[in-house]
Amino acid sequence: MGLFFLDYGAGNVQSLANSLKKLGYDFQWITSPDDFHKATSLIFPGVGAFESAIVALESRGLLDPLREYIKSGKPYFGICIGMQVLFEASTESPKVKGLGIIPCVIDLFDNSDKAVPHIGWNSVDLLDSADKSDEGLDSSSDYYFVHSYRAPYDPDNNPATAEWAHSVTQYGQEVFIASVRKGNVFGAQFHPEKSGEAGLKIIAAWLGESEALRSNAPPTPRVSRPPRSKDGLTKRIVACMDVRSNDAGDLVVTKGDQYDVREKTPSAPGKTEIGGAVRNLGKPVALAAKYYAAGADELCLMNITSFRHSPLRDQPMLAVVRAAAEEVFVPLTIGGGIKDTTDPDGTRRSALDVASLYFRAGADKVSIASEAVYAVERMLKNGGPDGTSAIETIAHAYGRQAVVVSIDPRRVYVDPNYDGPHKDELILGKGDEEGKAWWYQCTTSGGRENRDLSVVQLAKGVEKLGAGELVLNSIDRDGTGKGFDIDLIQLVRRNVRIPMIASSGAGTAAHFVEVFHKTGVEAALAAGIFHRGEVGIDEIKNAVSVAGLNARR
């Protein structure tokens, strides 16, 4: 079998390469137009904007050879953008034409009843239950989606599209095409390489078929699929690892209380404690593999030192991401140092360059913190975006779903009759905090520097700049085990339409149930309670399921 792999130059293709390696398959890369003639099976994965993908293919002279390859009848497997390019066009870039093989236009999700992008694990419905060659798809499993644009499933108004639709998924009240299959073409909107064992099963099933079977899939019968009352999107449980070098120079996972990561050492009996060694809770790759095996829906690796004296090509975190991506097959987010930098030799690196290297190493999303604050401050001062921020440049190249912004706010207590500039964001305390009032101020440098920017200003600002997701931390709750700051999360949730990950303060499985029920966030994150073994991921998922919420199966 001449299995080839098409890399258009953007997105995390390394994860699929790792999946093929794990399954025991060899492949070759498409490096020139002539390679299409050598291929007897072709896989095209990718993330990013529709226009970026088409333009990149054209500039490399690969678009027409790709079209001819597919028309030749040889097996083709497209993933995410590799599926979307099969369509006529996308409203994301109306002037850019796709391959035109499937007679339909990709369109933006409606965000009136849900957050967009669609990020997370969702179920699929096979449209022909009698189809025995279903490429390993399983209606009892969940698969990982990350996209803002989708192909609508509308068999009544577009019966030709219905012949291509192999499975569908519902998000909010929209039913869209999750996979296509007809003749030699198979495509998935979700990412099987990031869908754990269920996703690996799909890849293995396609590769395990003979090329003759892969080239002759029948069209799907036309099936009506009206929306259900509720979609199948699950609540994500995210394990986060703060990574830094200890005093010996080794990379370790650490965790602090209110961001202090050093052990407490008494200076003298009864005297004030001073900082000791960096708290070592394990090795990053080993912990990532452990949490993947335990059922984590997503993993975050946060570089909390940025290794500012390392050239970009020698960044220790790049090696960590590469190694982790070989062990785990769920989404990886990398944070820390995603900004314009200059190497010690004077070489300038843009934030897009930095992000690109992490994507190539195996990351799926990048997380931006302090740089996001500075970008919003600049935008407010100038009266609008200028197109130069890390958020804007990365989102333009890879799609907004690839950009996460991590927000570190703290409470500023004021008089309950406060009438200042943030009065519309004022929180009035209840219960033990009756009589208190506060607003949330944003910080930079891991909470060490306060900025004259409120949490709502920052959240709305980064959404406007193009961020696809928020991680909402709480300096006041971090490391306390008292539960998530519900007031903070509800406040931000009311003001943005992009997905949110609640962070800081979790101490029990019940805290996850509470934040999901009271705020509706799509995901919740923890670190220390996982590292110390205080709460298990399976325990949280069981509690979420018992509470009537969807958890990944």
N, C-alpha and C positions, 0 to 999 in steps of 0.2 A: 504493500500500500504506500503510495506516495503522498503522505500526509504533510500538508503545508499550513503555515500559520501566517496570517496577514497582520502586520503591525503598521498602522498608518501614522505612528509617531506620537500619539498622545494617549494617555490613559494607562491604567494598570494592567498591562498585558502579561506581566510576570506571574500573576496569580494563576492564570489559565495554563501558562507553561509549567508551573509547579504542579497543577492538577494532573496534566498529562504525564509528567514525570512520576507522580505518585501512583498513577494507574498503570505505569509500565509501558507507555507508548513513546516512541521516538518521532520526531517531526523536524521539518526544515522550515526556515524563515523565507518568506517572499522578499527578495532583495532587489528584484528587477522585473520588468514586464515579461521577460522571457520565462520566468519561473512558473507562470500560470500554466504554461504548456506541459511542464513536468508534473504538476500536481494532479493526483487522481482523487483527492479529497482536500477540502479547504475549510479552515476555521477562521472567522474574522470576529474577534472580540473588540471591545472598546467602550469608553465612556467619552462624554464631551458634547460639545455643541454640534448640531447637524451641519452647519456651514463649515466649521473647522474641519470636520471629517471629510466632507466632499472636496473642499479646497486642498487639503493635504493630499488626498488621493490624486487629484488632478495635477498638482504641482510635481508629483513623483512619477507621473505617467502611468498610474495604476488604475484609474477609474474605468477607462474603456476596456482594458484587459480583464478587469473584474467582471464587468457586464458580459463580456463575451464568454468568460469562463462559466458563469451561471447559465447562460443560454445554451451552452454546449451540453448540458445535461449531467455534468459531473457533480458529485455531492458537495453541498455547501451548508455550513452551520454558522449563522450570524448571531452574535450576542450583543444585546443592548443597541449601541449605535450600529453594530454590524447587522442587526435586524432592521433598524429604522431606515438605513440607506436603500433598502429594497423598495421603499415606497416612492410615490411620485414626488413628494415635496414635504416640507414642514413649515408650519406657520411661524416657527422660530426664525426662519430666514426665507421669506416667501419668494425671493428672486433666485434662490439656489435650487436646482433640480436634483432629485435623487435618481436612482437607477430606473425607476418607473416600472418595475416588474410587478408590483402589487398596486392595483388601481385605487389608491386611497391617499389622503393627506394626513400627516401626523399633526396633532393639534395640542394646545396647552390644556392641562387640567383646569376645571372650574374650581376656584378656591373659595366659593361662597359658603360651602358647608364643610370644608376641611383645609388642612394645611398643605401647601405645595412648596417644594417637591414632595412626591410620594416616596418616602424613605422608610424601609423596614421590611419585615417578613409578612407575606400575605399568601393566602391560599389560591389555588388555581382550580378551575373546573374544566375537565376534558369535555369537548363538545360531542364526541362520539364514543360512548362508553363501550361500544362493541369493537373499537379499534384496538387490535392486539399488538400493534407496532407503535406504541405511544412514546418511544424514545425515553422510557424510564420515568416519565412524568407520573406523579402519584397525587391524587386528589386529597389524600389524607396527610400530605406533607406541606410545609410552608417553604417559600422561596424568597430570596432577598431581592428587592426592587429598590432602585434609586434613580428617579427620573422625574422631570417636570412635564414632558410631552409624551403623548400616547396615541395609539391608533384606536379610534372608537370602534366598538363592535356594534354594527347596525345592519343585520341581515335583511331587514325589510327594505331599506333605502339603498343599500349597496350589496346586493347578493353576490357580486364577484368577489368582494372582500371576504364574505362569509366562507367561500370555498377555500380560502387560504387560512382562515383562523382555525387553529388546532386546539387552543385552550384560551380561556378568558379569566380575567380577575376583576373583582369589584373594589373600587376605592371610593368611599362616600357613597353616592348614588350613581356613579359612573361605572359602566362595564366596558372594559377595554381588552384589546388582544394581548394575551400574555405570551403566546407562542404561535408561530405559523408553520404549516407543513403542507407541501404540495410538490409532487414530482421529486426533483433533486434538492429542493430547498427546505431547510429547517432553520427556524430562528426563534430566539427567546428574548423577550423584553427584560426579564429578570437575569440575574447573574448566577448560573449554576456553579461557577468556580468559587462563589462566595456563599453558597447555600448549604454548606456542611456536607454531611454524608448523602443527603437527598439530592443535592446538586451533582456530586460526583457520580451518583448512580445514573443521572441523565447523560453525562458525558460518556461514561462507560458503555451505556446501552447503544448510543449512536455509533461509537467506534467499534462496538462488538458486532454490529450488523455487517453483512456483506455489502460491498459497494453497489451491487446490483439492487439490493433492497433499499439502500439509502438513496438511490436515484429514481425510485418509482413509487413514491408515496401517493396514494389516491387523494383526491380532494375531500375535504370534510363535508359531510351532509349539512345542509342548512338547518340550524337549530336556534329556536328562540331562547333568549336568556334575559328575561326582565330582571331589573335590580331586586335584590333582597332587601329586607328592612335594615340589615347591618352588614358591613363589609367584614372581610376576614383579617384585617390588619392586626397584628399582634402588638402587645406592649413589649418593647425591647428592654432587656436587662444588660447593661453595659459595664464591663470591668475595666477600670482605669489603672494604669501603672505610671507613676511619676519616676522618671529615670534620670539619674545623675551620676557623676563620678564621685566615689568616696575619697577619703584623704590619701588612699594608696593608689588612686587612679583607676580603680575597677568600676565598671558600670553596675549599678545596683538599682533595684526598685526601692523607693523610700516613701515615707508618708509622714506628714507633720500634723501638729495641732495648730490651727490658724497659720499654716504654711511654714512653721518652724520644723525643719527636718532633722535636727540634731538631738541626740539623746541628752537627757537631763543629768547633770553630774553635780552633786553638792560641792560647793567650794570649801565648806567647812561644816562641822556639825551644827545644825540649826541655822546656817547661813543661806543666803540666796543661791539658787541653783544657777549654774552656767552651762553653756553649750558643750556637749561632748562630741563623740564621733557621729558621723552621718548614720542615721538609722537605716539598717540593712534588712530588708524584708524578702530578699530573694533576687535571683537573676532574671532579667526581663524576658528572655526567650523561653526559659523554663516555666515561668509563671504564665506567659501567654498560652503555651501549650496546655497547661493545667486548666486554665479557665475555659479554653475551647472544649476540652474533654468534658468539663463540668456543665456545658450547655450555654455559655455566654453567647448572647446574640451579636455582640460587637465588642471589639477591644480597642482601647485607646492607649497609645504610648506617648507620654508627654516628656519631652526633653526640657528639664527645668533648669539647666545650666547653659544650654545652647552651644557649649564648647567653642566659645568665641575665638579661640586661638587656633582652631583647626581649619585647614583649607576645606572648602566644600567637598571636594572629591574624597577627602579622608575623614569626613564626618563619622564619628563612631555610631551615631544613630542610623546611618544608612546601612551599616552592617547588621545592626539589630533588626531593622525592618526586613532586610533580605532573609535573614535567618528565621524570623518569626513567620514570614509569608510562606516558607517551606513547610511549616508545622501546622498552621491554622488555615481554615477555609471558611472563615467568616470575615466581615469587613474590618479593616484596620484603619484607624485614624492616627495620624502623627501630628504632634504639636510642638512648638518651641523653635524659635529661630526662623520661622517662615517670613522672611522680610528681605529687603534689599541689603546686601552685605558686600564686604570687600575682603578677599582672602589676604593672608599675610604678605603674599608676593605682589599685592596691588591689583589683582584681578577682581573686577567688579562683577557681582552676581545679582541679578534681579530676583525679586520674590518669586516670579514665575519660574526662573531657572531652578531655584531651590526646590519649589514644589514639584517641578517636573522630575527632578532626580529622585525624590521620594516616591512619586507615582511609579517611576520605572523600577524602583526597588521592590515595590509590592504594596505600597499604601493605596488606600481607596479614597481617603479624604484627608485634607490638611486642616489643622486648627490654628486660628490666628487670634491673638489676645491683645497685647498692648498696641500693636500696629493698627488694629481695628479702631481703637480709641482715637489714636492720632488722625486716622483717616476721616473719622466722623467729625472731629473738631475742625479739621481743614475744610470739610464739605460745608459745615454750618457757617464757617467764616467766609467762604467764597460764594455761598449761595447755591451750591450744587456740586455734583460729582465732577471730577476732572479727568477720570479715566485712568489715572496712574496708580491708584492704590493697589496693594496686594490682592484685596478682595476682588476688585474689578478685573485686573489682568488675568488672574487665575480662573475666575468664573467665565470670562470670555473664551478662554482656551479650552476649558474642561467642563463647563457647565456649572451652574450655581450649586448643584447638588454635591460638588466636590469641595465646597468651601464651608467650613464650620467656624463660627466665632465663639470663643470662650469668654464669658463675661464674669468679672470679679467685683461685685458690688458689696458695699457695707452700709449699715444703717447710720443715718445721721439723725439723732434725736432732736426734736424741736418742740416748741410749745404747741399744744393741741389747737390753738387759734392761729397757728402759723399762716401768714399770708404772703410768703415769698414766691420766687419764680417756679418752685416745684410743688405748689399747693395742690395742683390737680393730681399729683401722685402720692399725696399724703396718706399714710396708713395710720389708723387709730387703733391702739392696742385693745385687746380683749382678754378676759380671764386674768391671769397673773400679771398681764401688762396693761391692765385697765388704767386709764389716765395718761398713758404715754402716747407719743406720736412721733413718726419718723418718715423720712424719704430715703431712697437708696442712691448713694453716690458711687460712681464708677472709679476704679483704681487701675493702675498699671504696675508692671514689675512685680507680679505675684502678690499684689495687695500692699506693696510698700509705699506707693505714691498715690495720693488722692488727686482726682481731676475734677474740674468744675463741670461735670457732665452727669446727668442722671441716668439711671438704668433704662428708663423708657426712651430717652433721647438716643442712647447708644443702640438699643435694640432696633428701633425704627430706622436709625441711620444706616446700620449695617444691612438691614433688609433692603433699603433703597440702593445701596451700593452693589448688591448682588449676592449676599450670603445666602446659603441654602438651608442652614440649620444653626441653632443656638445651643451651646452648653451653658446653662445658667447656674453658676456657683454662688456660694454665700460665705463670705469671710466670717460672718458672725456665727454660722452654724458648722463650719468645717471642723471635723474631728470631735464634735460634741456628742454624737449619737442620739441627739434629741429629736431627730426627724428633719425632713426637708422644710425649708421656709415657705410655707404655703402662701402666705400673703405676697411674698416677692414673686413667686411663680405665677400666681393668678394675675398679678398686676401686669407682668410682661405678656402673658398669654392673651390678655384682652387687647393688646396693642400691636401684635404682629400676626402675620398669616403664614409664617414658615414653621417647620417642625422644631420642637424643643426637647432637650434632654435635661431633666432635673438633676442637680448635683449638690453635694455637701449636706452632711447631717444625718444620713441614714444610719440607723443602729439596729433595726429589726426588719423582718420581712413585712410586718404590718405597716411600716413607714412607706414602703413601695406601694402597697395597696391604697394607702391614704392619698399619696400624691397623684396616683392615676385617677382615683375616683373624684378628688376635689378640684383638680386642675385640667384633666384631659390631656396632659402631655403624652407624647408618643413614646418616650423612653425615660429611664432613670438610671443613674450612674452611681457606683460606689467604688471605693478603693480599699481603705484600711480594714473594713470589716471582712473583706474577702482575703486580704493578705494575712490577717491574724486568725482566720478560720472561725470568726465569731458567727457568721451567717453564711449559709451555703446558697449558691445560685439555684440549685434544685428546690431548696426550701422556699425561696422567693417565688419561683415559678408556680409551685404548688399553691402558695397563698393567693397569688394573682388569679389562678384558675378557679379556686374555691370561691373567690369573690365575684365570679361571673365575668371576668375579663379574659380576653384572648391572650394566651401565651404560646410561644413556639412549641410545636409538638416534636 
